[in-house]
């Protein structure tokens, strides 16, 4: 071939790739059994390296191959840059591949990493990482993958993380995490899933967002399936309504829009109780159709009035029921407000059954007349 040079080595060849023209200006510096089929290409050294493209170079290594133009392999073993992937580079490592239609892509190192149909893609290193979409990056880790639909996305590292149909999304690290919608971020953790557009999972394990603009910051087995909803942490918490928030705790559930549970255990806001709040406690319930209600804490308190706007600040087994809208129970045990706009301050087993009635304290008192008031004592009837 014209104007080509082999400086040294053994069994090196510069050959013509086409019967119609002669390859020129190729260079082999040394090594053994290296071969060039392309003009202006070079192999500096190494063993059994092949360049079959123009303006391409292999610097060193063993058994590497370039089948396209304007590409480079720096070092390593059995690395390959395939056809239609011009202007690409593999700097080192072993068994790395830049396959077809991955022009201007880079693998910095690692082992058994693959780029395919991923123009302008980057794999920094690691093992067994796979990039199948353009303009995306896998920085490192093991067996991570960005599949079709993952344009302009990044996996930072970790193990067996998957980004699919998730354009402009990020998985920072962790293990077996999955992102499957656009504009999402998953920082880390184990077996977390982001399944809504513009959603976020911070960490933890087995957490999941299903609807758009949802957040699970951490914890375990938390699920947010309402748009614009947030779970801060805790375990086994569930949101199935939009614009709702569970800050933490365990086994809390919200089924109404704009609802909030700040913490506690097994607290529930049922359907059509919009904008209701449970601050904490255990087994407290705002039942169906009790909007704008509040349970501050305590144990086994419930609001199930016809009109809503109820308040139970604490205590145990207190309830607002029936027509008891706009009613308040401050504290105590087994107190019950059954009519509109009533008040129970404290005590045990007190009950209001007439509108605008109040019981301040005591035991087994019952207010049955409109505007009736019992201040204290036991077994009083008004």
N, C-alpha and C positions, 0 to 999 in steps of 0.2 A: 504494500500500500504506500502511496506517495507521502513523503514528508513525515513518516512515522518513525518512532524510536522505541527499541527495547534495550534498556541499559544493562540488565543482567538477569540472573535467576535461571530457572530450568523449565523447559517445556512451555514457555509463555508464547502467546500468539496474538498477532493483530491481523484480522482477516476481513475480507470484503463481505458485507451483509447483503449486497445486491449484485446481480449480474449486469446491471445497467450502468453503474457508476462505481468509482473506486473510493473507499474510505481513506481519508487523509488526516494528517496532523494528530495521530493518536500516540499515546505514550504509556509504556509499562516500565516501571522503575526496577522491579525485581520480583522475588517470590517464585512460586511454582504453579504451573498449570493454570495461569491466568489467561483470559482471552477477551479481546475487544472486537466488536462488530459495530463500529460507529466512528464517524469523524469527530475530531476535536475532543475525544474522550480519553480518560487516563485511569490506570490502576497503579498505585504507588508500590504496593507490595501485597503480601499475603499468599493464600493458597486457594486455588480453584475458584477464584472470583471471576464473574462474567459481567461485562458491560455490553448491552445491545441497544445503544441509543446514542444520540449525538450530544456533545457538550455535557457529558455525565462523568462522574468520578467515583471510584472506590479507593479509599486511602489504605486500608489494611483489613485483616481478618481472614475468615475461612468460609468458603462456600456461599458467598453472598452474590446477589444478582440484581442488575438494573436493566429493565426492559423498556425504558422510556427516555426522553430527552431532558437535559438541564437538571439532572438529579444527582444526589450524593449519598453514599454510604460511608460513614467515617471508620467504623471498626465493627468487631463482633463476629458472630457466626450465623450462617444461613439466614441472613436478612435479605428481603426482596422488595423491590419497588417495581410494580407491574405496569402494563401498558396504560396509556391515557391518564397517567399520574405524573405528568411532567412537573418540574420545579419543586420536587419533594425531597425530603432528607430523612435518613435514619442515621443517627450519630453513633449508636453502639447497641450493645445487648445481643440477644440471640433469638432466632426464630421469629423475628418481628416482620410484619408484612404491611405494605401500603398497596392495596389492591386497586382495581380499575376505578377510574373516574374520581380519583382522590388527589387532584392536582394541588400543588402548593401546600402540601401537608407535611407534618413532621412527627417522627417518633424519636424522642431523645435517648431512650434506653429501655432497659427491662427485658423481659422474656415473653415470647408468645403473644405479643400484642398485635392487634389487627385494626387497620383502617380500611374501610370499603365504602365507595360512593360518598366520601366525606371530604370534599374540597375544603381547603383552608382549615383542616382539622389538626388537633394536637393530642398526642399521648406522651406524657412526660416520662413515665416509667411504670414499674410494677410488673405484674404477671397476669397474662390471660385477659387483659382488658380489650374491649371491642367497641369501636366507634363507627356507626353506620349513618351518620348525618353530618351535613356540612356545617362549617363555622362553629364547631363545638370542641370541647376539650375534656380529656380525662387526665388529671394530673398524676395520679398514681394509684396504688392499691392493688387489689387482686380480684379478677373476674367481675369487674364493673362493666356496664354496658350502657351506651346511649344509642337507642334504636331509632327507627323512622319516626319523623315528626319532632325530633329533639333538636331542631336547629337552634344555634346560638345558646347552647346549654353547657353546663359544667358539672362534672363529678370530681370532687377534690381528692378523694381516696376512699379507704375502707375496703370492705369485702362484700362482693355479690350485690352491689347496689344497681338499680335499674331505673333508667329514665326513658320513657316511651310515650310518644305523642305529647311531649311536654316541652314545647318551644320556649326558649328564654327562661329556663328553669335551672335550679342549682340543687345538688345534693352534696353537702360538705364532706360527709364521711359516715362512719358507722357500719352496720352490717345488715344486709338484706332489706334495705330501705327502697321504696318505690315511689316515683313521681310520674303521674299519668295525665296531668293537665298543664296548661300554659301558665307562665309567669309565677311559678311556684318556687318555694324554698323549703328544703328539708336539711336541717343542720347536721343531725347525726342520730345516734341511738340504734335500736335493734327492731327490725320488722315493722317500721313505721310506714304509713302510706299517705301520700298527698293526692287526693282525687278531685279537687275543685280548683278552678282557675283562680289565680292570685291568692292562693292559700299558703299556710305556713305550719310546719311542725318543727319544734325546736329540738326535741330529743326524747328520751325515755324509751319505752318498749311497747309495741303493739298499739300505738296510737294511730288515729285515722281521721282525715278530713274528707268529706264527700261533696259538699256544696261550695260555691264560690265565696271567696274572701273570708275564709274560715281559718281559725287558729287553734292549734293545740300546742302549748308551750312545752309540756313535758308530762311526766307521770307514766302510768301504764294502763293499757286497755281503755283509753278514753276515745270517744267518737263524737265528732262534731258534724252533724248533717243538716245544719241550717245556714243559710247565707248570712254573712256578716256576724257569725257567732264565734265565741271564744271559750276555750277551756284552758285554765292556767296550769293545772297540774292535778295531782291526786290519782285515784285509781277507779276504773270502771264507771266513770261519769259519762252521761249521754245527753246530747242536745239534738232535738228533732224539730226545732223551730228557728226562724230567723231572728237576728239581732239579739241573741240571748248570750248570757255569760254564766259560766261556772268557774269560780276562782280556784277551788280545790276541794278537798274532801274525798269521800268514797261513796260510790253507788248513788250519786245524786242524778236527778233527771229533770229536764225542762222540756215541756211540750207546747209552750205558748211563746209568742213573739215578745221580745223586749223583757223577758223574764231574767231574774238573776238569783243565783244561789252562791253565797260567798264561801261556804264550807260545810262541814258536818258530814253526817252519815245517813244515807237512804232518805234524803229529803226529795220531795217531788212537787213540781208545779205542773198541773195537768192542762189539757187543752182549753182554749178560750178563756184563759186567765191571764190575759196580756198585761205586761208591765207590772207583774207581781214580784215580790222579793222574799227570799228566805235567807236570813243572815247566817244561820248555822243550826247546831243542835242535831237531834237524831229523830228520824222517822216522822218529821213534820210534813204536812201535806196542804197545799193550796189546791182544792179540788176544782173540777170542771166549772167554768163560767163564773169565776170569782176574780174579776180583773182588779188591778190596782190594789191588791191586798199585800199585807206584810206579816210575816212571822219572824220575830227577832231571834228566837232560839228556843231552848227547852227540848222537850221530849214528847212525841206523839201528839202534838197540837195540830189542829186542822181548821181550815177555813173553807166553807162550802155554802156561803149565803147566796141568795138570789141576785143581789145587786152588786156584790163586791165591795171594794174600798174598806176592807176589814183590817184590823190590827190585833195581833197577839204578840206581846213582847217577850213572853217567856212562860215558864212553868211547865206543867205536865198534864197531858190529856185534856187540855182546854180546847173548846171549839166555838166557832161562830157558824150557825147553820140556819136553815129555813129562810125567813125574810130578814135576817140579821145584817143587812148591809150597813156600812158606815159605823159598825160597832167596834168596841175596844175591850180587850182583856189584857190587863197589865201582867198578872202573874197568878200563881196559885195552882190548884189541882182539881181537875174535873169540873171546872166552871164552864157554863154554856150560855151564850148569848143567842137567842132565837128570834129576836125581832129587830126592827129597824132602829138604828142610831141609839144603841144602848151601851152601858158601861159596867164592867166588873173590875174592881181594883185588885183584889187579892182574895185569899181564903180558899175554902174547899167546897166543892159540890154546890156552888151558888148558881142560880139560873134566872135570867130575865126573859119573860115571855110577852112583854108589852112594849110598844114603841116608846122611846125616850126614857126608859126606866134605868135605874142605876143601883148597884150594890157595891159599897166600898170595901167591905171585908166580912169576915165571919164564916159560918159553916151552915150549909144546908138552908140558906136563905133563898126566898123566891119572890121576885117582883113581877106581879101579874097585871098591874094597872098602868095605864099610860101616865108618864111622868112620876111614877112611884120611886121612892128612894129609901134604901136600907143602908145605914151607915156601918153596922157591925152586929155581932151577936150570932145566935144560932137558931135555926128552924123558925125564922120569922117569915111572915107572909104579908105582902103589901099589894 
